[in-house]
Structure formats: structure tokens, C-alpha cells
Amino acid sequence: MSKWLLRMAVLYLFVGVVLGNVMGAGHDYTLRPLHAHLNLLGFVVMFLAGLWYRAEPAASASRLAKAHFWIHQIVYPIQMLMLALYLGGNTAVDPVLGITSMLMALAILCFGLNVWKYARN
């Protein structure tokens, strides 16, 4: 589990950095919230979760970890696409963006419950 979270985190870091470079080169910062989400939810959260799962192998093997991973990996790209469309002016995607945000909160809840259950003193 940790290996794939770390790998996906680096992939989203790359996407976030490329987007930052494109925005800077074009002097168009319309997508800066997307850039921030790519780096925070895509890189920071996934990378830290991957490190924590590496430190707690029992937690990594749990059903909560699998739920966290798969919800995050399925929902996150859709959420980022909807955010990009919304920031580009397509407000019709707002309901889908809201649903994906709630599902992302569910993924983070799974991670939090896992930490609560397996964290050592």
C-alpha cells in the first residue's frame, strides 16, 4: 500500500509542478487553486500517508487502508478535473465537484480512523 501511495504522490507532484510552470510562463493564475490541491491532496497527503503506512505495516494491510487508497485514487482525478472545469467557468460541474469532495473526505476519514486504531504510543 505504501509503495503505491508514494508513487502516486510523486506523480501528482510532477503534475502540480508542471501546472505551476505553465501558469507562470503564461502569467495566467486562474488554476492556482488546482495547483494547490494537486500539491496538497495529491503530493503531501498521499506521501505522508504512504510513509505512515510504511511505518505501520499492520495498518497498511487493513481494510481501512485499502478503502482509503482506492477511494482516494478513484475520486481524486475526477475531483481535480471537475475543479479545473469549474475554475475555467463551467459552473455546471459544481454538484459533481461537491460529491467528489465528500468522497475525498470519506477517504481521509478512513485514513484518520486507521491512524487512530493503529498508532503506537
Residue, then its C-alpha position, 0 to 999 in steps of 0.5 A: m500500500s505504501k509503495w503505491l501511495l508514494r508513487m502516486a504522490v510523486l506523480y501528482l507532484f510532477v503534475g502540480v509542478v508542471l501546472g505551476n510552470v505553465m501558469g507562470a510562463g503564461h502569467d495566467y493564475t486562474l488554476r492556482p487553486l488546482h495547483a494547490h490541491l494537486n500539491l496538497l491532496g495529491f503530493v503531501v497527503m498521499f506521501l505522508a500517508g504512504l510513509w505512515y503506512r510504511a511505518e505501520p505495516a499492520a495498518s497498511a494491510s487493513r481494510l481501512a487502508k485499502a478503502h482509503f487508497w482506492i477511494h482516494q485514487i478513484v475520486y481524486p482525478i475526477q475531483m481535480l478535473m471537475l475543479a479545473l472545469y469549474l475554475g475555467g467557468n463551467t459552473a455546471v460541474d459544481p454538484v459533481l465537484g461537491i460529491t467528489s469532495m465528500l468522497m475525498a473526505l470519506a477517504i481521509l476519514c478512513f485514513g484518520l480512523n486507521v491512524w487512530k486504531y493503529a498508532r503506537n504510543 
